[in-house]
Amino acid sequence: MTDVTPLAKELTEYTVTPGVLGFIVFAVLGVGVWVLLRSMSRHLGRIDFEEGAGERRDGGEPAADESSTGRSAATSS
């Protein structure tokens, strides 16, 4: 039987490389992560919240919300 690829080297774990396609895929993933991080940073920067809003309301009584009572709106009705 004849050798199909007479110029091919013996393939080992050290001779096989990802090549150009691997680099392109890695670069596209890196750019995608960078875009998502910029978007997340921009969206988090738009959040407006009050410091200590959940501590006390109307001068003394603790806030009564679902997280402090452990009940949701669906189970309370």
N, C-alpha and C positions, 0 to 999 in steps of 0.2 A: 504494500500500500504506500502511496506517495504522501509526503508531508504537505499539507495544505498551506501552511505558512512557514516557509523555509527560513525566513529572516526573523521570526519571532524568538524572543529570549524566553528563558524559563521564568515562569511567573511565580513569584514568592510574595510574601506579605510586604517586602521592602521595595519591590519593583512596581507594584500596582499603586497608582496615584489617582486622586479624584479628577485631575485635569481641569480643563477650561470650564466645562459644564459645572463641575463641583464649585469652582470659584464663583461663577455667575449666580448659582443658587444661593450660596452663602452670602454674597453681596446683596442680593435681593431681599433675603431674610433680614439682614442687618438694616437696610434702608426701611423696611417695613416696621421693624421694632422702633427705630428712631421716629418715624412718623406717628406711630401709636403713642409713644411717650410724650411727644410734643402736644398731641391732641388731648391726652389725659391731663397734662399740666395746664393747658388752656382751660379745660372744663373745670378743673379743681380751683383754678383762680377765679372763676365766675361765681363760686358758691359764696353766699352771704349768710353768715350765722352770727348769733349773739353769744358772747362768752358767758357761761353760767346760766343760760336760759332754762336748763332742765333742773336746776337746783331748787329754787323756791319761786312760787308765784304769789302775787298779791300780798306780800309782806308777811310771810310766816308759815303758811301751810305748804307741805311738799307737793310737788307736781304729781298729779294722778294721770299717768298715761299707760298704754298697754305694756310697755317694758317694765314698769315698776309693779304692776299688779299681776303680770304673768298671764293675762287673758287677752285674747284678740277680740275684735269687733264681731266676728262670726260666732264665737262661743258665748258671748255675753247676751245675745238676744234670744 
